[in-house]
Amino acid sequence: MDGSAAPVDRLQGLLQRFSVSARMFHSGPLCGINHFDDNGLGQLHLVRRGPLTVRHAGEEHLVQEPSLLFYPRPLPHRFIADASTGADMACANLDFGGGATNPITRALPAFVQLPLSALPSALPVLDLLFDEAFARRCGRQVLVDRLFDAVLVLLLRHLLDSGLVQSGPLAGLGHPQLAKALTAMHEAPATAWTLESLAAVAGMSRSRFAQVFADRVGTPPSAYLAGYRITLAQDALRRGDKLERIAQQVGYGSAAALSRAFASVCGLSPRQWLKSV
């Protein structure tokens, strides 16, 4: 029997706790000038045929080959294509669980542009997605939405493996040793993690772990864990869970202890925060 350790699934814990759902809203040619306003959601655009000019936040990008355009957070943007031939596209809104507090969306750049050829593992999925999106078969919407979900997971995997994200939690998940500690926190947030126990999970010395974690993720391990627990608590509050139950789920011994930690991170009590959202 092979005694080697099982590989760490760096995304499982996050995706289980903070789901994402896609909903296609356009497929086919996109002609002329099209504006996409802030609708409170992220967006994923797949360009099957261009060319296409993309403008947002004072920037301009030219798309000349089949490409993926990813906005993990709301950002108004404009697409400019030939007025007669247009650009063939499939576009979806992305609803990340937890909204603006979702640790995945917070960890990503505001915009990602990739040629589809950079995602070879996704090409069979993309071929099926385009085929279904541009057809009019029964069950098309449900199937295409699920295929968009699959493309997003493959994209996140690519961003982890490629090193395109240089800082934040996804950058940490791209580090072979830090990934073990981050995944442990994501999968078991109620555990009484200490710097020593997290360093042991990572297979690093205490001082080295603290330094590399802060440099790569951008915050000390204790601050990251506290912020992650509060993000989970916020998500549970939105669902109507009781504070005492949430406290047990995210690693605090009582509702009072959670309230103190919550106020320390957010500047508001859980009740005040819930009224403000």
C-alpha positions as CSV (number, residue, x, y, z in Angstrom):
1,M,0.0,0.0,0.0
2,D,1.3,3.5,-0.9
3,G,1.9,5.3,2.4
4,S,2.3,8.8,0.8
5,A,0.0,11.5,2.1
6,A,-3.1,12.3,0.0
7,P,-2.8,15.5,-2.0
8,V,-4.3,18.6,-0.4
9,D,-7.5,19.9,-2.1
10,R,-6.8,23.6,-1.9
11,L,-10.2,24.8,-3.1
12,Q,-12.6,22.2,-1.5
13,G,-13.0,24.0,1.8
14,L,-13.7,27.4,0.3
15,L,-16.0,26.2,-2.4
16,Q,-18.0,24.1,0.1
17,R,-18.5,27.0,2.4
18,F,-18.8,29.7,-0.2
19,S,-20.6,28.4,-3.2
20,V,-20.8,30.2,-6.5
21,S,-23.6,29.9,-9.1
22,A,-23.5,31.0,-12.7
23,R,-26.5,32.2,-14.8
24,M,-26.0,32.7,-18.5
25,F,-27.6,35.9,-19.7
26,H,-26.3,36.2,-23.3
27,S,-25.1,33.8,-26.1
28,G,-24.5,34.7,-29.7
29,P,-23.1,37.7,-31.5
30,L,-22.5,40.9,-29.6
31,C,-22.5,43.8,-32.0
32,G,-21.4,47.4,-31.7
33,I,-21.1,49.0,-28.2
34,N,-22.5,47.2,-25.2
35,H,-22.4,48.5,-21.6
36,F,-22.4,46.3,-18.6
37,D,-23.4,48.2,-15.4
38,D,-22.8,47.2,-11.8
39,N,-25.5,44.7,-11.0
40,G,-24.0,43.6,-7.8
41,L,-22.6,40.4,-9.3
42,G,-19.4,39.1,-10.9
43,Q,-19.4,38.2,-14.6
44,L,-17.6,35.6,-16.8
45,H,-17.5,36.3,-20.5
46,L,-16.3,33.7,-23.0
47,V,-15.3,35.0,-26.4
48,R,-15.5,32.4,-29.1
49,R,-14.7,34.8,-31.9
50,G,-13.5,38.4,-31.9
51,P,-12.1,40.8,-32.2
52,L,-13.4,42.7,-29.2
53,T,-12.3,45.9,-27.4
54,V,-12.8,45.9,-23.6
55,R,-12.9,49.1,-21.6
56,H,-13.2,49.5,-17.8
57,A,-11.8,51.8,-15.1
58,G,-9.8,53.8,-17.6
59,E,-8.2,50.7,-19.2
60,E,-8.5,49.3,-22.7
61,H,-7.8,45.7,-23.7
62,L,-7.9,44.2,-27.2
63,V,-9.2,40.6,-27.5
64,Q,-8.1,39.1,-30.8
65,E,-8.3,35.3,-30.1
66,P,-10.8,33.1,-28.2
67,S,-10.5,34.3,-24.7
68,L,-12.0,34.4,-21.2
69,L,-12.8,37.7,-19.5
70,F,-13.4,37.4,-15.8
71,Y,-14.8,40.0,-13.4
72,P,-15.0,38.4,-9.9
73,R,-16.5,41.6,-8.4
74,P,-18.9,44.1,-9.9
75,L,-17.1,46.5,-12.2
76,P,-18.8,48.5,-15.0
77,H,-17.3,47.7,-18.4
78,R,-17.9,48.2,-22.1
79,F,-17.4,45.9,-25.0
80,I,-16.9,47.2,-28.5
81,A,-17.3,44.9,-31.5
82,D,-17.8,45.3,-35.2
83,A,-21.3,46.7,-35.7
84,S,-22.3,44.2,-38.4
85,T,-20.3,40.9,-37.7
86,G,-20.0,41.4,-33.9
87,A,-18.2,39.0,-31.6
88,D,-19.5,35.5,-30.7
89,M,-19.8,35.3,-26.9
90,A,-21.4,33.5,-24.0
91,C,-21.8,35.6,-20.9
92,A,-22.9,34.7,-17.4
93,N,-23.5,36.5,-14.1
94,L,-21.7,35.0,-11.1
95,D,-23.3,35.0,-7.7
96,F,-20.6,34.2,-5.1
97,G,-22.0,33.1,-1.7
98,G,-21.2,35.7,0.9
99,G,-21.2,38.5,-1.6
100,A,-18.5,41.1,-1.1
101,T,-17.2,39.2,1.9
102,N,-16.5,36.0,0.0
103,P,-12.8,35.2,0.5
104,I,-12.4,34.0,-3.1
105,T,-13.6,37.2,-4.7
106,R,-11.6,39.3,-2.3
107,A,-8.4,37.4,-3.2
108,L,-8.7,37.9,-7.0
109,P,-7.7,40.8,-9.2
110,A,-10.5,43.0,-10.5
111,F,-10.1,41.6,-14.0
112,V,-8.6,38.5,-15.6
113,Q,-8.1,38.1,-19.3
114,L,-6.8,34.7,-20.6
115,P,-6.8,33.1,-24.0
116,L,-8.8,29.9,-23.9
117,S,-5.7,28.1,-25.1
118,A,-4.1,28.8,-21.7
119,L,-6.7,26.4,-20.2
120,P,-6.2,23.2,-22.1
121,S,-8.0,21.1,-19.4
122,A,-11.1,23.3,-19.9
123,L,-11.2,23.0,-23.7
124,P,-13.7,20.0,-23.8
125,V,-15.9,21.8,-21.4
126,L,-15.7,25.0,-23.4
127,D,-16.5,23.2,-26.6
128,L,-19.7,21.7,-25.0
129,L,-20.6,25.0,-23.4
130,F,-20.4,26.9,-26.7
131,D,-22.3,24.1,-28.5
132,E,-25.1,24.2,-26.0
133,A,-25.1,28.0,-25.5
134,F,-25.5,28.7,-29.3
135,A,-28.2,26.0,-29.8
136,R,-31.8,26.0,-28.6
137,R,-32.2,22.5,-27.1
138,C,-34.3,21.7,-24.1
139,G,-32.6,22.0,-20.8
140,R,-30.0,24.4,-22.4
141,Q,-30.0,27.0,-19.6
142,V,-29.5,24.6,-16.7
143,L,-26.8,22.7,-18.6
144,V,-24.9,25.8,-19.7
145,D,-25.1,27.3,-16.2
146,R,-23.4,24.2,-14.7
147,L,-20.8,24.2,-17.5
148,F,-20.0,27.8,-16.5
149,D,-19.6,26.6,-12.9
150,A,-17.1,24.0,-14.1
151,V,-15.1,26.6,-16.2
152,L,-14.9,28.8,-13.1
153,V,-13.4,26.0,-11.0
154,L,-10.9,25.2,-13.7
155,L,-10.0,28.9,-13.9
156,L,-9.4,29.1,-10.2
157,R,-7.2,26.0,-10.4
158,H,-5.2,27.7,-13.2
159,L,-4.8,30.9,-11.2
160,L,-3.5,28.8,-8.2
161,D,-1.0,26.8,-10.3
162,S,0.2,29.6,-12.6
163,G,1.2,32.1,-9.9
164,L,-0.7,34.8,-11.7
165,V,-2.1,35.9,-8.3
166,Q,0.8,37.3,-6.3
167,S,-0.7,38.1,-2.9
168,G,-3.7,37.2,-0.8
169,P,-5.3,33.8,0.1
170,L,-5.1,32.4,-3.4
171,A,-1.4,33.2,-3.6
172,G,-1.0,31.4,-0.3
173,L,-2.9,28.4,-1.6
174,G,-0.4,28.4,-4.5
175,H,2.5,27.9,-2.1
176,P,2.9,24.1,-1.4
177,Q,3.5,24.5,2.3
178,L,1.2,27.4,3.1
179,A,-1.6,25.6,1.2
180,K,-1.6,22.9,3.9
181,A,-2.2,25.3,6.7
182,L,-4.7,27.4,4.8
183,T,-6.7,24.4,3.7
184,A,-6.7,23.1,7.3
185,M,-8.2,26.5,8.5
186,H,-10.7,26.5,5.7
187,E,-11.9,23.0,6.4
188,A,-11.8,23.1,10.2
189,P,-12.3,26.8,11.3
190,A,-13.6,25.8,14.8
191,T,-10.3,24.1,15.7
192,A,-8.2,25.9,18.3
193,W,-5.4,26.7,15.8
194,T,-2.2,28.2,17.2
195,L,0.8,29.5,15.3
196,E,2.7,26.4,16.4
197,S,0.0,24.0,15.3
198,L,-0.4,25.7,11.9
199,A,3.3,25.8,11.4
200,A,3.4,22.0,12.1
201,V,0.7,21.4,9.5
202,A,2.7,23.4,7.0
203,G,5.9,21.5,7.9
204,M,7.8,24.7,8.7
205,S,9.4,26.3,11.7
206,R,7.2,28.7,13.7
207,S,9.2,31.8,12.7
208,R,9.6,30.8,9.1
209,F,5.9,30.0,8.8
210,A,4.8,33.4,10.3
211,Q,7.1,35.3,8.0
212,V,6.3,33.5,4.7
213,F,2.5,33.6,5.5
214,A,2.5,37.3,6.2
215,D,4.6,38.0,3.0
216,R,2.5,35.8,0.7
217,V,-1.0,36.2,2.1
218,G,-0.6,39.8,3.3
219,T,-1.7,39.3,6.9
220,P,-0.4,37.3,9.9
221,P,-1.9,33.8,10.4
222,S,-3.9,34.8,13.4
223,A,-5.5,37.8,11.7
224,Y,-6.3,35.7,8.6
225,L,-8.0,33.1,10.8
226,A,-10.0,35.7,12.7
227,G,-11.1,37.3,9.5
228,Y,-12.1,34.0,7.9
229,R,-14.1,33.0,11.0
230,I,-15.9,36.3,11.0
231,T,-16.6,35.9,7.2
232,L,-18.2,32.6,8.0
233,A,-20.2,34.1,10.8
234,Q,-21.5,36.9,8.5
235,D,-22.6,34.3,6.0
236,A,-24.4,32.3,8.8
237,L,-26.1,35.5,10.1
238,R,-27.5,36.2,6.6
239,R,-29.0,32.8,6.7
240,G,-30.7,33.5,10.0
241,D,-28.6,31.2,12.2
242,K,-28.6,31.8,16.0
243,L,-25.5,33.6,17.4
244,E,-24.7,30.8,19.9
245,R,-24.8,28.2,17.2
246,I,-22.6,30.3,14.9
247,A,-20.1,30.8,17.7
248,Q,-19.6,27.0,18.1
249,Q,-19.3,26.5,14.3
250,V,-16.6,29.1,13.9
251,G,-14.4,28.4,16.9
252,Y,-15.7,30.7,19.7
253,G,-16.9,29.4,23.0
254,S,-19.9,31.6,23.4
255,A,-22.0,34.2,21.7
256,A,-20.4,36.9,23.8
257,A,-16.9,35.8,22.7
258,L,-18.0,35.9,19.0
259,S,-19.6,39.3,19.5
260,R,-16.3,40.7,20.9
261,A,-14.3,39.2,18.0
262,F,-16.9,40.4,15.5
263,A,-16.8,43.9,16.8
264,S,-13.0,43.9,16.7
265,V,-12.9,42.9,13.0
266,C,-16.0,44.8,11.7
267,G,-16.3,47.7,14.2
268,L,-20.0,46.6,14.7
269,S,-21.8,44.1,16.8
270,P,-23.3,41.2,14.8
271,R,-26.8,42.6,15.2
272,Q,-25.6,46.1,14.1
273,W,-23.8,44.6,11.1
274,L,-26.8,42.5,10.1
275,K,-29.0,45.6,10.1
276,S,-26.5,47.5,7.9
277,V,-26.4,44.9,5.0
